[in-house]
Amino acid sequence: MFFAAFPNYKNTFSRVESSGNTVSISGFAFWSEEKPHDTVLWSARIENDLVAEWRIHEDTPANRRLLHLAE
């Protein structure tokens, strides 16, 4: 249903960091030609070589520090 509503949706990852079993990513979510992209943070927890948890975070200074993506 999500991709039917946003057929042009795509993510662009600009930075990927890993530490232990956690991967932190910063980048952009593109919705459509009418709506500009949004900056986004993602995180993944890896267990047994599989993604056990995938989260989307608001791009805030606090979340960048939490995910070790602060500049």
HTML snippet that shows the backbone in 3Dmol.js (N, CA, C, O; Angstrom):
<script src="https://3Dmol.org/build/3Dmol-min.js"></script>
<div id="view" style="width:600px;height:400px;position:relative"></div>
<script>
const pdb = `
ATOM      1  N   MET A   1       0.818  -1.183   0.000  1.00  0.00           N
ATOM      2  CA  MET A   1       0.000   0.000   0.000  1.00  0.00           C
ATOM      3  C   MET A   1       0.874   1.264   0.000  1.00  0.00           C
ATOM      4  O   MET A   1       0.558   2.226  -0.700  1.00  0.00           O
ATOM      5  N   PHE A   2       1.963   1.273   0.771  1.00  0.00           N
ATOM      6  CA  PHE A   2       2.846   2.434   0.838  1.00  0.00           C
ATOM      7  C   PHE A   2       3.398   2.774  -0.544  1.00  0.00           C
ATOM      8  O   PHE A   2       3.333   3.926  -0.974  1.00  0.00           O
ATOM      9  N   PHE A   3       3.942   1.769  -1.243  1.00  0.00           N
ATOM     10  CA  PHE A   3       4.569   2.033  -2.537  1.00  0.00           C
ATOM     11  C   PHE A   3       3.541   2.350  -3.620  1.00  0.00           C
ATOM     12  O   PHE A   3       3.876   2.982  -4.622  1.00  0.00           O
ATOM     13  N   ALA A   4       2.312   1.923  -3.434  1.00  0.00           N
ATOM     14  CA  ALA A   4       1.256   2.325  -4.363  1.00  0.00           C
ATOM     15  C   ALA A   4       0.956   3.815  -4.203  1.00  0.00           C
ATOM     16  O   ALA A   4       0.682   4.510  -5.182  1.00  0.00           O
ATOM     17  N   ALA A   5       1.011   4.294  -2.966  1.00  0.00           N
ATOM     18  CA  ALA A   5       0.763   5.716  -2.704  1.00  0.00           C
ATOM     19  C   ALA A   5       1.937   6.588  -3.119  1.00  0.00           C
ATOM     20  O   ALA A   5       1.747   7.747  -3.490  1.00  0.00           O
ATOM     21  N   PHE A   6       3.154   6.043  -3.060  1.00  0.00           N
ATOM     22  CA  PHE A   6       4.373   6.795  -3.397  1.00  0.00           C
ATOM     23  C   PHE A   6       5.221   5.975  -4.364  1.00  0.00           C
ATOM     24  O   PHE A   6       6.263   5.455  -3.966  1.00  0.00           O
ATOM     25  N   PRO A   7       4.805   5.845  -5.622  1.00  0.00           N
ATOM     26  CA  PRO A   7       5.522   4.976  -6.565  1.00  0.00           C
ATOM     27  C   PRO A   7       6.949   5.440  -6.890  1.00  0.00           C
ATOM     28  O   PRO A   7       7.770   4.632  -7.322  1.00  0.00           O
ATOM     29  N   ASN A   8       7.251   6.716  -6.690  1.00  0.00           N
ATOM     30  CA  ASN A   8       8.599   7.228  -6.965  1.00  0.00           C
ATOM     31  C   ASN A   8       9.492   7.257  -5.731  1.00  0.00           C
ATOM     32  O   ASN A   8      10.613   7.762  -5.791  1.00  0.00           O
ATOM     33  N   TYR A   9       9.007   6.721  -4.612  1.00  0.00           N
ATOM     34  CA  TYR A   9       9.765   6.761  -3.354  1.00  0.00           C
ATOM     35  C   TYR A   9      11.095   6.032  -3.505  1.00  0.00           C
ATOM     36  O   TYR A   9      11.169   4.936  -4.061  1.00  0.00           O
ATOM     37  N   LYS A  10      12.140   6.673  -2.994  1.00  0.00           N
ATOM     38  CA  LYS A  10      13.452   6.012  -2.945  1.00  0.00           C
ATOM     39  C   LYS A  10      14.275   6.642  -1.836  1.00  0.00           C
ATOM     40  O   LYS A  10      14.047   7.787  -1.446  1.00  0.00           O
ATOM     41  N   ASN A  11      15.223   5.888  -1.342  1.00  0.00           N
ATOM     42  CA  ASN A  11      16.157   6.364  -0.329  1.00  0.00           C
ATOM     43  C   ASN A  11      17.523   6.516  -0.952  1.00  0.00           C
ATOM     44  O   ASN A  11      17.934   5.709  -1.786  1.00  0.00           O
ATOM     45  N   THR A  12      18.223   7.555  -0.544  1.00  0.00           N
ATOM     46  CA  THR A  12      19.608   7.770  -0.943  1.00  0.00           C
ATOM     47  C   THR A  12      20.433   7.833   0.321  1.00  0.00           C
ATOM     48  O   THR A  12      20.216   8.707   1.160  1.00  0.00           O
ATOM     49  N   PHE A  13      21.368   6.927   0.471  1.00  0.00           N
ATOM     50  CA  PHE A  13      22.224   6.889   1.654  1.00  0.00           C
ATOM     51  C   PHE A  13      23.485   7.684   1.364  1.00  0.00           C
ATOM     52  O   PHE A  13      24.173   7.430   0.375  1.00  0.00           O
ATOM     53  N   SER A  14      23.790   8.653   2.232  1.00  0.00           N
ATOM     54  CA  SER A  14      24.980   9.472   2.033  1.00  0.00           C
ATOM     55  C   SER A  14      26.101   9.113   3.007  1.00  0.00           C
ATOM     56  O   SER A  14      27.267   9.421   2.757  1.00  0.00           O
ATOM     57  N   ARG A  15      25.750   8.466   4.107  1.00  0.00           N
ATOM     58  CA  ARG A  15      26.775   8.065   5.082  1.00  0.00           C
ATOM     59  C   ARG A  15      26.317   6.787   5.781  1.00  0.00           C
ATOM     60  O   ARG A  15      25.167   6.678   6.207  1.00  0.00           O
ATOM     61  N   VAL A  16      27.224   5.831   5.891  1.00  0.00           N
ATOM     62  CA  VAL A  16      26.939   4.563   6.562  1.00  0.00           C
ATOM     63  C   VAL A  16      28.050   4.304   7.564  1.00  0.00           C
ATOM     64  O   VAL A  16      29.229   4.325   7.212  1.00  0.00           O
ATOM     65  N   GLU A  17      27.675   4.062   8.807  1.00  0.00           N
ATOM     66  CA  GLU A  17      28.630   3.754   9.878  1.00  0.00           C
ATOM     67  C   GLU A  17      28.192   2.449  10.546  1.00  0.00           C
ATOM     68  O   GLU A  17      26.998   2.166  10.641  1.00  0.00           O
ATOM     69  N   SER A  18      29.158   1.663  11.003  1.00  0.00           N
ATOM     70  CA  SER A  18      28.797   0.451  11.734  1.00  0.00           C
ATOM     71  C   SER A  18      29.649   0.338  12.983  1.00  0.00           C
ATOM     72  O   SER A  18      30.801   0.771  13.027  1.00  0.00           O
ATOM     73  N   SER A  19      29.043  -0.257  13.994  1.00  0.00           N
ATOM     74  CA  SER A  19      29.719  -0.505  15.264  1.00  0.00           C
ATOM     75  C   SER A  19      29.059  -1.721  15.893  1.00  0.00           C
ATOM     76  O   SER A  19      27.867  -1.697  16.200  1.00  0.00           O
ATOM     77  N   GLY A  20      29.824  -2.773  16.084  1.00  0.00           N
ATOM     78  CA  GLY A  20      29.257  -3.998  16.631  1.00  0.00           C
ATOM     79  C   GLY A  20      28.178  -4.525  15.710  1.00  0.00           C
ATOM     80  O   GLY A  20      28.419  -4.740  14.522  1.00  0.00           O
ATOM     81  N   ASN A  21      26.987  -4.733  16.252  1.00  0.00           N
ATOM     82  CA  ASN A  21      25.892  -5.262  15.431  1.00  0.00           C
ATOM     83  C   ASN A  21      24.905  -4.173  14.997  1.00  0.00           C
ATOM     84  O   ASN A  21      23.769  -4.476  14.631  1.00  0.00           O
ATOM     85  N   THR A  22      25.335  -2.907  15.037  1.00  0.00           N
ATOM     86  CA  THR A  22      24.467  -1.792  14.665  1.00  0.00           C
ATOM     87  C   THR A  22      25.025  -1.057  13.454  1.00  0.00           C
ATOM     88  O   THR A  22      26.219  -0.767  13.385  1.00  0.00           O
ATOM     89  N   VAL A  23      24.153  -0.763  12.507  1.00  0.00           N
ATOM     90  CA  VAL A  23      24.499   0.039  11.336  1.00  0.00           C
ATOM     91  C   VAL A  23      23.660   1.311  11.410  1.00  0.00           C
ATOM     92  O   VAL A  23      22.445   1.244  11.594  1.00  0.00           O
ATOM     93  N   SER A  24      24.306   2.473  11.265  1.00  0.00           N
ATOM     94  CA  SER A  24      23.633   3.773  11.287  1.00  0.00           C
ATOM     95  C   SER A  24      23.823   4.430   9.931  1.00  0.00           C
ATOM     96  O   SER A  24      24.912   4.386   9.358  1.00  0.00           O
ATOM     97  N   ILE A  25      22.765   5.036   9.422  1.00  0.00           N
ATOM     98  CA  ILE A  25      22.771   5.579   8.062  1.00  0.00           C
ATOM     99  C   ILE A  25      22.133   6.968   8.075  1.00  0.00           C
ATOM    100  O   ILE A  25      21.132   7.195   8.755  1.00  0.00           O
ATOM    101  N   SER A  26      22.718   7.886   7.322  1.00  0.00           N
ATOM    102  CA  SER A  26      22.082   9.186   7.082  1.00  0.00           C
ATOM    103  C   SER A  26      21.876   9.341   5.587  1.00  0.00           C
ATOM    104  O   SER A  26      22.634   8.798   4.783  1.00  0.00           O
ATOM    105  N   GLY A  27      20.847  10.085   5.224  1.00  0.00           N
ATOM    106  CA  GLY A  27      20.581  10.289   3.811  1.00  0.00           C
ATOM    107  C   GLY A  27      19.291  11.036   3.587  1.00  0.00           C
ATOM    108  O   GLY A  27      18.884  11.874   4.392  1.00  0.00           O
ATOM    109  N   PHE A  28      18.647  10.712   2.462  1.00  0.00           N
ATOM    110  CA  PHE A  28      17.463  11.437   2.021  1.00  0.00           C
ATOM    111  C   PHE A  28      16.383  10.462   1.571  1.00  0.00           C
ATOM    112  O   PHE A  28      16.675   9.407   1.009  1.00  0.00           O
ATOM    113  N   ALA A  29      15.148  10.828   1.825  1.00  0.00           N
ATOM    114  CA  ALA A  29      13.997  10.101   1.295  1.00  0.00           C
ATOM    115  C   ALA A  29      13.346  10.994   0.249  1.00  0.00           C
ATOM    116  O   ALA A  29      13.006  12.144   0.526  1.00  0.00           O
ATOM    117  N   PHE A  30      13.177  10.465  -0.936  1.00  0.00           N
ATOM    118  CA  PHE A  30      12.550  11.199  -2.045  1.00  0.00           C
ATOM    119  C   PHE A  30      11.145  10.643  -2.223  1.00  0.00           C
ATOM    120  O   PHE A  30      10.963   9.432  -2.351  1.00  0.00           O
ATOM    121  N   TRP A  31      10.157  11.524  -2.232  1.00  0.00           N
ATOM    122  CA  TRP A  31       8.760  11.098  -2.317  1.00  0.00           C
ATOM    123  C   TRP A  31       8.192  11.223  -3.718  1.00  0.00           C
ATOM    124  O   TRP A  31       7.640  10.264  -4.259  1.00  0.00           O
ATOM    125  N   SER A  32       8.326  12.402  -4.304  1.00  0.00           N
ATOM    126  CA  SER A  32       7.762  12.649  -5.625  1.00  0.00           C
ATOM    127  C   SER A  32       8.358  13.938  -6.169  1.00  0.00           C
ATOM    128  O   SER A  32       9.059  14.663  -5.462  1.00  0.00           O
ATOM    129  N   GLU A  33       8.074  14.206  -7.411  1.00  0.00           N
ATOM    130  CA  GLU A  33       8.558  15.447  -8.026  1.00  0.00           C
ATOM    131  C   GLU A  33       7.940  16.669  -7.350  1.00  0.00           C
ATOM    132  O   GLU A  33       8.560  17.732  -7.309  1.00  0.00           O
ATOM    133  N   GLU A  34       6.738  16.531  -6.826  1.00  0.00           N
ATOM    134  CA  GLU A  34       6.042  17.651  -6.192  1.00  0.00           C
ATOM    135  C   GLU A  34       6.535  17.906  -4.768  1.00  0.00           C
ATOM    136  O   GLU A  34       6.487  19.038  -4.287  1.00  0.00           O
ATOM    137  N   LYS A  35       6.999  16.876  -4.108  1.00  0.00           N
ATOM    138  CA  LYS A  35       7.433  17.013  -2.709  1.00  0.00           C
ATOM    139  C   LYS A  35       8.953  16.883  -2.658  1.00  0.00           C
ATOM    140  O   LYS A  35       9.496  15.887  -3.137  1.00  0.00           O
ATOM    141  N   PRO A  36       9.642  17.853  -2.095  1.00  0.00           N
ATOM    142  CA  PRO A  36      11.096  17.745  -2.010  1.00  0.00           C
ATOM    143  C   PRO A  36      11.511  16.611  -1.078  1.00  0.00           C
ATOM    144  O   PRO A  36      10.701  16.072  -0.324  1.00  0.00           O
ATOM    145  N   HIS A  37      12.769  16.271  -1.148  1.00  0.00           N
ATOM    146  CA  HIS A  37      13.287  15.188  -0.310  1.00  0.00           C
ATOM    147  C   HIS A  37      13.361  15.607   1.159  1.00  0.00           C
ATOM    148  O   HIS A  37      13.439  16.792   1.483  1.00  0.00           O
ATOM    149  N   ASP A  38      13.336  14.619   2.021  1.00  0.00           N
ATOM    150  CA  ASP A  38      13.475  14.829   3.460  1.00  0.00           C
ATOM    151  C   ASP A  38      14.788  14.203   3.909  1.00  0.00           C
ATOM    152  O   ASP A  38      15.153  13.124   3.441  1.00  0.00           O
ATOM    153  N   THR A  39      15.503  14.870   4.813  1.00  0.00           N
ATOM    154  CA  THR A  39      16.669  14.226   5.411  1.00  0.00           C
ATOM    155  C   THR A  39      16.168  13.213   6.433  1.00  0.00           C
ATOM    156  O   THR A  39      15.198  13.465   7.148  1.00  0.00           O
ATOM    157  N   VAL A  40      16.836  12.069   6.494  1.00  0.00           N
ATOM    158  CA  VAL A  40      16.381  10.965   7.333  1.00  0.00           C
ATOM    159  C   VAL A  40      17.593  10.248   7.913  1.00  0.00           C
ATOM    160  O   VAL A  40      18.672  10.232   7.320  1.00  0.00           O
ATOM    161  N   LEU A  41      17.388   9.656   9.086  1.00  0.00           N
ATOM    162  CA  LEU A  41      18.374   8.765   9.694  1.00  0.00           C
ATOM    163  C   LEU A  41      17.718   7.396   9.831  1.00  0.00           C
ATOM    164  O   LEU A  41      16.532   7.298  10.145  1.00  0.00           O
ATOM    165  N   TRP A  42      18.484   6.353   9.599  1.00  0.00           N
ATOM    166  CA  TRP A  42      18.009   4.987   9.758  1.00  0.00           C
ATOM    167  C   TRP A  42      18.995   4.235  10.645  1.00  0.00           C
ATOM    168  O   TRP A  42      20.165   4.605  10.742  1.00  0.00           O
ATOM    169  N   SER A  43      18.517   3.191  11.281  1.00  0.00           N
ATOM    170  CA  SER A  43      19.413   2.295  12.007  1.00  0.00           C
ATOM    171  C   SER A  43      18.942   0.863  11.812  1.00  0.00           C
ATOM    172  O   SER A  43      17.750   0.595  11.660  1.00  0.00           O
ATOM    173  N   ALA A  44      19.895  -0.039  11.819  1.00  0.00           N
ATOM    174  CA  ALA A  44      19.597  -1.463  11.697  1.00  0.00           C
ATOM    175  C   ALA A  44      20.395  -2.218  12.751  1.00  0.00           C
ATOM    176  O   ALA A  44      21.568  -1.933  12.993  1.00  0.00           O
ATOM    177  N   ARG A  45      19.733  -3.184  13.368  1.00  0.00           N
ATOM    178  CA  ARG A  45      20.418  -4.087  14.297  1.00  0.00           C
ATOM    179  C   ARG A  45      20.516  -5.433  13.595  1.00  0.00           C
ATOM    180  O   ARG A  45      19.522  -5.969  13.106  1.00  0.00           O
ATOM    181  N   ILE A  46      21.731  -5.970  13.555  1.00  0.00           N
ATOM    182  CA  ILE A  46      22.011  -7.200  12.827  1.00  0.00           C
ATOM    183  C   ILE A  46      22.162  -8.353  13.813  1.00  0.00           C
ATOM    184  O   ILE A  46      22.876  -8.243  14.809  1.00  0.00           O
ATOM    185  N   GLU A  47      21.486  -9.452  13.526  1.00  0.00           N
ATOM    186  CA  GLU A  47      21.623 -10.677  14.308  1.00  0.00           C
ATOM    187  C   GLU A  47      21.714 -11.851  13.348  1.00  0.00           C
ATOM    188  O   GLU A  47      20.887 -11.983  12.445  1.00  0.00           O
ATOM    189  N   ASN A  48      22.714 -12.703  13.537  1.00  0.00           N
ATOM    190  CA  ASN A  48      22.902 -13.883  12.676  1.00  0.00           C
ATOM    191  C   ASN A  48      22.951 -13.511  11.197  1.00  0.00           C
ATOM    192  O   ASN A  48      22.384 -14.200  10.349  1.00  0.00           O
ATOM    193  N   ASP A  49      23.645 -12.398  10.902  1.00  0.00           N
ATOM    194  CA  ASP A  49      23.820 -11.901   9.534  1.00  0.00           C
ATOM    195  C   ASP A  49      22.516 -11.464   8.860  1.00  0.00           C
ATOM    196  O   ASP A  49      22.466 -11.359   7.635  1.00  0.00           O
ATOM    197  N   LEU A  50      21.466 -11.209   9.638  1.00  0.00           N
ATOM    198  CA  LEU A  50      20.193 -10.730   9.113  1.00  0.00           C
ATOM    199  C   LEU A  50      19.784  -9.454   9.842  1.00  0.00           C
ATOM    200  O   LEU A  50      20.190  -9.229  10.982  1.00  0.00           O
ATOM    201  N   VAL A  51      18.988  -8.628   9.190  1.00  0.00           N
ATOM    202  CA  VAL A  51      18.456  -7.428   9.836  1.00  0.00           C
ATOM    203  C   VAL A  51      17.363  -7.858  10.811  1.00  0.00           C
ATOM    204  O   VAL A  51      16.306  -8.336  10.402  1.00  0.00           O
ATOM    205  N   ALA A  52      17.628  -7.684  12.092  1.00  0.00           N
ATOM    206  CA  ALA A  52      16.660  -8.045  13.128  1.00  0.00           C
ATOM    207  C   ALA A  52      15.726  -6.879  13.451  1.00  0.00           C
ATOM    208  O   ALA A  52      14.597  -7.082  13.896  1.00  0.00           O
ATOM    209  N   GLU A  53      16.212  -5.653  13.220  1.00  0.00           N
ATOM    210  CA  GLU A  53      15.413  -4.464  13.521  1.00  0.00           C
ATOM    211  C   GLU A  53      15.840  -3.352  12.574  1.00  0.00           C
ATOM    212  O   GLU A  53      17.033  -3.143  12.359  1.00  0.00           O
ATOM    213  N   TRP A  54      14.879  -2.643  12.012  1.00  0.00           N
ATOM    214  CA  TRP A  54      15.114  -1.511  11.117  1.00  0.00           C
ATOM    215  C   TRP A  54      14.280  -0.356  11.634  1.00  0.00           C
ATOM    216  O   TRP A  54      13.068  -0.486  11.807  1.00  0.00           O
ATOM    217  N   ARG A  55      14.927   0.779  11.882  1.00  0.00           N
ATOM    218  CA  ARG A  55      14.208   1.939  12.414  1.00  0.00           C
ATOM    219  C   ARG A  55      14.491   3.171  11.563  1.00  0.00           C
ATOM    220  O   ARG A  55      15.562   3.317  10.976  1.00  0.00           O
ATOM    221  N   ILE A  56      13.510   4.039  11.518  1.00  0.00           N
ATOM    222  CA  ILE A  56      13.634   5.342  10.862  1.00  0.00           C
ATOM    223  C   ILE A  56      13.583   6.385  11.957  1.00  0.00           C
ATOM    224  O   ILE A  56      12.721   6.336  12.834  1.00  0.00           O
ATOM    225  N   HIS A  57      14.522   7.343  11.904  1.00  0.00           N
ATOM    226  CA  HIS A  57      14.638   8.370  12.935  1.00  0.00           C
ATOM    227  C   HIS A  57      14.552   9.751  12.306  1.00  0.00           C
ATOM    228  O   HIS A  57      15.028   9.964  11.191  1.00  0.00           O
ATOM    229  N   GLU A  58      13.951  10.677  13.016  1.00  0.00           N
ATOM    230  CA  GLU A  58      13.965  12.072  12.596  1.00  0.00           C
ATOM    231  C   GLU A  58      15.408  12.569  12.628  1.00  0.00           C
ATOM    232  O   GLU A  58      16.171  12.231  13.533  1.00  0.00           O
ATOM    233  N   ASP A  59      15.768  13.370  11.636  1.00  0.00           N
ATOM    234  CA  ASP A  59      17.138  13.899  11.560  1.00  0.00           C
ATOM    235  C   ASP A  59      17.261  15.096  12.497  1.00  0.00           C
ATOM    236  O   ASP A  59      16.987  16.234  12.116  1.00  0.00           O
ATOM    237  N   THR A  60      17.679  14.816  13.731  1.00  0.00           N
ATOM    238  CA  THR A  60      17.906  15.856  14.736  1.00  0.00           C
ATOM    239  C   THR A  60      19.330  15.716  15.265  1.00  0.00           C
ATOM    240  O   THR A  60      19.920  14.641  15.154  1.00  0.00           O
ATOM    241  N   PRO A  61      19.891  16.776  15.833  1.00  0.00           N
ATOM    242  CA  PRO A  61      21.225  16.656  16.425  1.00  0.00           C
ATOM    243  C   PRO A  61      21.300  15.554  17.487  1.00  0.00           C
ATOM    244  O   PRO A  61      22.301  14.842  17.569  1.00  0.00           O
ATOM    245  N   ALA A  62      20.248  15.410  18.300  1.00  0.00           N
ATOM    246  CA  ALA A  62      20.253  14.377  19.345  1.00  0.00           C
ATOM    247  C   ALA A  62      20.290  12.980  18.732  1.00  0.00           C
ATOM    248  O   ALA A  62      21.028  12.116  19.207  1.00  0.00           O
ATOM    249  N   ASN A  63      19.502  12.750  17.683  1.00  0.00           N
ATOM    250  CA  ASN A  63      19.513  11.434  17.038  1.00  0.00           C
ATOM    251  C   ASN A  63      20.825  11.177  16.319  1.00  0.00           C
ATOM    252  O   ASN A  63      21.298  10.040  16.292  1.00  0.00           O
ATOM    253  N   ARG A  64      21.428  12.217  15.730  1.00  0.00           N
ATOM    254  CA  ARG A  64      22.743  12.030  15.098  1.00  0.00           C
ATOM    255  C   ARG A  64      23.789  11.624  16.134  1.00  0.00           C
ATOM    256  O   ARG A  64      24.637  10.775  15.858  1.00  0.00           O
ATOM    257  N   ARG A  65      23.733  12.222  17.321  1.00  0.00           N
ATOM    258  CA  ARG A  65      24.672  11.826  18.389  1.00  0.00           C
ATOM    259  C   ARG A  65      24.392  10.396  18.851  1.00  0.00           C
ATOM    260  O   ARG A  65      25.318   9.606  19.037  1.00  0.00           O
ATOM    261  N   LEU A  66      23.116  10.068  19.032  1.00  0.00           N
ATOM    262  CA  LEU A  66      22.721   8.726  19.456  1.00  0.00           C
ATOM    263  C   LEU A  66      23.214   7.655  18.476  1.00  0.00           C
ATOM    264  O   LEU A  66      23.651   6.582  18.890  1.00  0.00           O
ATOM    265  N   LEU A  67      23.140   7.953  17.189  1.00  0.00           N
ATOM    266  CA  LEU A  67      23.530   6.995  16.161  1.00  0.00           C
ATOM    267  C   LEU A  67      24.983   7.141  15.725  1.00  0.00           C
ATOM    268  O   LEU A  67      25.421   6.476  14.786  1.00  0.00           O
ATOM    269  N   HIS A  68      25.723   8.000  16.396  1.00  0.00           N
ATOM    270  CA  HIS A  68      27.146   8.234  16.091  1.00  0.00           C
ATOM    271  C   HIS A  68      27.325   8.749  14.659  1.00  0.00           C
ATOM    272  O   HIS A  68      28.245   8.346  13.948  1.00  0.00           O
ATOM    273  N   LEU A  69      26.431   9.641  14.258  1.00  0.00           N
ATOM    274  CA  LEU A  69      26.509  10.265  12.934  1.00  0.00           C
ATOM    275  C   LEU A  69      26.744  11.774  13.022  1.00  0.00           C
ATOM    276  O   LEU A  69      26.659  12.478  12.016  1.00  0.00           O
ATOM    277  N   ALA A  70      27.040  12.271  14.234  1.00  0.00           N
ATOM    278  CA  ALA A  70      27.284  13.703  14.409  1.00  0.00           C
ATOM    279  C   ALA A  70      28.552  14.093  13.660  1.00  0.00           C
ATOM    280  O   ALA A  70      29.541  13.361  13.642  1.00  0.00           O
ATOM    281  N   GLU A  71      28.489  15.255  13.052  1.00  0.00           N
ATOM    282  CA  GLU A  71      29.658  15.752  12.298  1.00  0.00           C
ATOM    283  C   GLU A  71      30.705  16.307  13.232  1.00  0.00           C
ATOM    284  O   GLU A  71      31.754  16.768  12.780  1.00  0.00           O
TER     285      GLU A  71
END
`;
const viewer = $3Dmol.createViewer("view");
viewer.addModel(pdb, "pdb");
viewer.setStyle({}, {cartoon: {color: "spectrum"}});
viewer.zoomTo();
viewer.render();
</script>
